[in-house]
Amino acid sequence: MNRVLIKNAKIVNEGVIFEGDVLIENDLIVEISESISAKSSQCKIIDAEGNYLIPGAIDDQVHFREPGLTHKGDIESESRAAVAGGITSYIEQPNTVPNAVTQEILEQKYELAAQKSYANYSFMMGATNDNLEEVLKTNPKNVAGIKIFLGSSTGNMLVDNEATLEKIFSSTPMLIAVHCEDEATIKNNLEKYKAEFGEDVPVTVHHLIRSEEACYISSSKAVALAKKTGARLHIFHLSTAKEMDLFTNKIPLEDKKITAEVCVHHLWFTNDDYATKGNLIKWNPAVKTANDRKVLWEALLDDRIDVIATDHAPHTLEEKKQSYLNAPSGGPLVQHAVVAMFEAYHQGKISIEKIVEKMCHNPAKIFKIEKRGFIKEGYYADLVIVNSGLPWSVKKENILAKCGWSPFEGFTFKSRITHTFVNGQLVYTAFKVKDIRAGKRLLFER
């Protein structure tokens, strides 16, 4: 039997921080108390030394690049980076190669993850203009949801047929997650800047090409369609102040039919950073203005935004070093997301309880994930110890993403992950990931 006793932790759960111990047996949390004795010499004891014990973060939006794009990243490399960063479960997107738009291709991804993943995993089913039949076969018990690109961010998965969209929204009971950017608006903006700059369009206008208007047109259309059809809608990576008016905090999360996510990079960077970071912070949707960032923070804290995620999407440095028009959008974030939010805590922007709510509890609630996202007896032991006073700097040699770079390179974080448990197994300790692929397929209470 695997028995682990975590002693002297500041346990963060459901809006409360309390000092206590947690006992793990096999893959479950079996006891939480002020003081627990080991009762057996077989029990491994870990002294948390007054550090924070949080549920493992659940990242509802990653691109781990397997199959087909494994020169950028793969399930093994990126899930290692995730557990080192305190993310114990992830939901991966369908724009791999081939796109996960049939049940057969989708299941192949699950088979890969069963062999390779250090963290718990689920994969979204992708929608296209012509695969409704396949979409409707998706099993709500063991697949996170349906993903629709309403802007052709990557791959060939743009769904732009209005009739098809309405059919998907009205006929699937599953959560529909959307990437919202209006393709026509982006194309018009791009042509305008090409007329001005030729092929040398600078990255500093990325947020003007993939503009506030492009985001709002698309997200407002998705919200209207969800209201019309009664669909369960979750909007990924919101980036503008204007879009915040589309969401409410007047009802409890459990009753919301329309939920919202913000990503770490939209809370951290602004368009002023393009001057120094260039294509390394070229994401879709684009990082916008300081005012957009300010309003995103306000909406996060007042619960119009429900989840913090990463949209982890690695590309090689060679790909990123190309000209703006040729460089792909996306970057690696799973290793640094939790400590980046702890940095925001140190800056007085957010409480640790709120970080846990947005990165652990709420993804579990929104997707109805079985027995994860909380520190509760009977739940899976996905747990993370964070030392909030152990500074470390991001350097090439400690970046675990396969692409080998990070937009945080050179930054010194005040907090560090010291231990990560996945299903009761200590997979990360002493700043190293152990060779234990403890991840399991996420299941959903639907």
Disulfide bonds with the S-S distance in Angstrom:
none
